[in-house]
Amino acid sequence: EKMKITNNYNMSAKELFNAKNGSVDIKSVLGVQLNAYAAAVAEDTNSDGITENIFYIATDSGVIGGKAVAIVEAISDLCDFMADNEITKENPCTICFKSATSKAGRTFYTVEII
């Protein structure tokens, strides 16, 4: 089944294809300042038939992707920020992924514009 893009700023079909088939794990870039220039959210159906939202952010270190709910929910705002500031590969914005622990003891991830 075809991946449904629910939000997209500047992400090419090629980048989305490559991201779906091998994006960079968020854990490998935690705390690192990255130059970002595109972002998207895709709806995908997993092997159990469950629909999941997956975020993709194109950076100078590759496309970062994952299912972190807080980041998925922030992509719309990130896309708006990128559009308002005319972000491109040549004129990127700086972002940083962070991790924190919830009151229930679970690790969760967020993204911040620097």
VOVO-48964 format. One record per atom (N, C-alpha, C): x, y, z. Coordinates in pm, whole numbers, padded with zeros to 5 digits, always signed. Each point is the difference from the previous one (the first is absolute). Layout:
N
XYZ/...
This chain:
114
+00084-00119+00000/-00084+00119+00000/+00088+00124+00000/-00047+00101-00073/+00077+00123-00014/-00004+00083+00129/+00116+00052+00034/+00012+00087+00116/-00076+00129-00027/-00081+00045+00096/-00078+00123-00016/+00072+00113+00074/+00034+00105-00072/+00069+00115+00061/-00107+00094+00055/+00005+00025+00131/-00101+00086+00061/+00051+00141+00024/+00129+00020-00007/+00060+00131+00019/+00134-00002-00072/+00032+00105-00075/+00128-00001-00072/+00047+00142-00028/+00126+00026+00033/+00064+00124-00043/+00132-00038-00066/+00010+00021-00132/+00128-00007-00070/+00057-00142-00014/-00073-00103+00039/+00052-00137-00004/-00033-00059-00136/+00102-00040-00074/-00022-00055-00134/-00046-00145+00009/-00059-00048-00107/-00045-00140-00007/+00119-00094+00020/+00115+00036-00055/+00122-00082+00014/+00043-00007+00147/+00000+00115+00069/+00039+00002+00142/-00097-00084+00084/-00130+00012-00029/-00100-00078+00074/+00019-00149-00024/+00024-00037-00124/+00023-00141-00033/+00121-00053+00076/+00111+00074-00008/+00123-00042+00067/-00017-00004+00152/-00074+00096+00054/-00023+00005+00144/-00080-00123+00046/-00103-00033-00075/-00083-00115+00037/+00082-00128+00000/+00100-00005-00087/+00080-00120-00015/+00131+00004+00079/+00017+00100+00086/+00123+00003+00080/+00033+00137+00053/-00082+00050+00091/+00030+00130+00060/+00096-00017+00117/+00061+00110+00040/+00095+00002+00112/-00078-00008+00131/+00044-00085+00092/-00066-00015+00131/+00027+00124+00086/-00106+00049+00060/+00009+00121+00082/+00104-00015+00113/+00016-00120+00054/+00093-00021+00112/+00144+00033-00040/+00032-00013-00128/+00137+00024-00045/+00032+00149-00016/-00103+00086+00008/+00024+00144-00018/-00050+00083+00118/-00027-00064+00112/-00047+00073+00119/+00104+00103+00043/-00046+00122+00023/+00089+00105+00049/+00089+00062-00105/-00010-00046-00124/+00084+00052-00108/-00076+00110-00074/+00066+00113-00025/-00065+00105-00079/+00008-00038-00147/-00116-00002-00065/-00009-00041-00140/-00061+00112-00083/+00043+00010-00125/-00059+00095-00093/-00115-00070-00071/-00122+00046+00026/-00120-00062-00058/-00058+00088-00109/-00054-00065-00104/-00055+00077-00112/-00131-00054-00054/-00049-00111+00054/-00127-00056-00047/-00058-00088+00110/-00134-00013-00002/-00066-00083+00102/-00131-00053-00055/-00038-00117+00050/-00127-00059-00044/-00050-00098+00105/-00130-00026-00007/-00061-00108+00079/-00071-00091-00099/+00020-00130+00017/-00064-00097-00086/-00083-00095+00084/-00112-00042-00055/-00082-00103+00062/+00038-00130-00065/+00031-00100+00079/+00038-00129-00055/-00073-00109+00077/-00025-00111-00064/-00066-00112+00066/+00105-00105+00030/+00012-00038+00128/+00100-00099+00037/-00048-00141-00034/+00084-00099+00029/-00032-00138-00036/-00123-00055+00072/-00040+00064+00111/-00120-00042+00072/-00125+00073-00050/+00015+00083-00102/-00114+00074-00054/-00033+00127+00076/+00089+00040+00092/-00021+00121+00079/+00060+00119-00075/-00076+00110-00008/+00049+00121-00064/+00086+00077+00099/+00122+00036-00043/+00093+00074+00085/+00043+00127-00072/+00026+00105+00078/+00057+00124-00054/+00150-00002+00020/+00073+00029-00105/+00146-00002+00005/+00050+00138-00044/+00095+00057+00075/+00056+00130-00039/+00130-00022-00076/+00028+00092-00090/+00127+00003-00072/+00048+00145-00001/+00126+00021+00034/+00061+00132-00008/+00131-00014-00077/+00010+00071-00112/+00121-00006-00082/+00104+00096+00057/+00120-00053+00026/+00109+00080+00057/+00130-00026-00077/+00103+00075+00038/+00131-00021-00061/+00063-00133+00043/-00062-00069+00096/+00049-00132+00043/-00092-00112-00049/-00081+00030-00098/-00094-00099-00052/-00142+00029+00049/-00093-00085-00039/-00139+00018+00041/-00021-00075+00131/-00043+00074+00103/-00028-00059+00131/-00148-00040-00003/-00030-00119+00046/-00138-00044-00003/-00036-00078+00125/-00128-00002+00032/-00043-00078+00116/-00148+00022+00029/-00042-00061+00112/-00141+00004+00039/-00024+00080+00127/+00102+00071+00049/-00013+00076+00125/-00119+00095-00010/-00099-00022+00085/-00127+00073-00007/+00019+00151+00012/+00082+00044+00094/+00021+00144+00019/+00058+00065-00125/+00087-00071-00070/+00060+00055-00121/-00101-00003-00115/-00073-00111-00014/-00104-00008-00103/-00096+00119+00015/-00040+00027+00125/-00094+00109+00027/+00062+00138-00027/+00133+00010+00006/+00068+00129-00021/+00031+00028-00147/-00012-00099-00086/+00041+00017-00140/-00080+00109-00071/-00129+00009+00027/-00081+00104-00062/+00056+00138+00031/+00034+00024+00126/+00058+00129+00041/+00139+00019-00062/+00078-00109-00008/+00133+00009-00061/-00013+00036-00148/-00095-00063-00069/-00024+00032-00142/-00039+00146-00017/-00088+00050+00089/-00040+00141-00005/+00121+00091+00020/+00084-00033+00099/+00121+00079+00028/+00090+00002-00123/+00021-00118-00060/+00087-00010-00118/-00055+00084-00115/-00132-00006-00020/-00062+00077-00109/+00013+00150+00027/-00030+00042+00124/+00007+00142+00036/+00140+00056-00016/+00100-00085+00023/+00140+00045-00007/+00070-00041-00129/-00079-00048-00096/+00052-00039-00132/+00122-00091+00011/-00015-00103+00082/+00109-00096+00023/+00021-00086-00125/+00126-00016-00037/+00038-00087-00112/+00128-00073+00041/+00045-00089-00088/+00126-00070+00025/+00115+00101+00013/-00007+00107-00078/+00104+00104+00002/-00019+00098+00115/-00121+00006+00054/-00033+00091+00111/-00075-00079+00108/+00070-00092+00068/-00067-00089+00095/-00026+00066+00136/-00079-00067+00082/-00014+00042+00140/+00072-00104+00085/+00040+00038+00119/+00070-00091+00089/-00099-00061+00099/+00003-00133+00010/-00086-00070+00095/+00083-00092+00088/-00060-00044+00108/+00067-00094+00090/-00106-00093+00059/+00027-00130-00004/-00089-00099+00062/+00042-00021+00144/-00096-00012+00089/+00029-00021+00142/-00084-00116+00053/+00047-00059+00107/-00079-00105+00065/-00027+00043+00144/-00111-00047+00053/-00038+00028+00137/-00075-00123+00052/-00024-00002+00130/-00072-00112+00059/-00132+00048+00056/-00107-00071-00034/-00133+00038+00048/-00015-00038+00146/-00107+00048+00063/-00027-00035+00140/-00017-00149+00017/-00045-00067-00106/-00019-00145+00004/+00130-00077-00024/+00110+00077-00023/+00130-00064-00018/+00035-00037-00144/-00083+00043-00094/+00027-00030-00142/+00085+00110-00062/+00089-00041-00090/+00081+00097-00074/-00083+00053-00116/+00003+00132-00019/-00066+00057-00117/+00094+00101-00064/-00029+00031-00126/+00090+00085-00078/-00073+00127-00046/+00075+00108-00005/-00053+00127-00049/+00101+00060-00098/-00046+00100-00074/+00088+00073-00092/-00010+00147+00033/+00111+00068-00009/+00004+00142+00032/+00067+00074-00114/-00054+00117-00033/+00065+00087-00099/+00098+00087+00079/+00124+00001-00042/+00105+00074+00072/+00010+00142-00054/
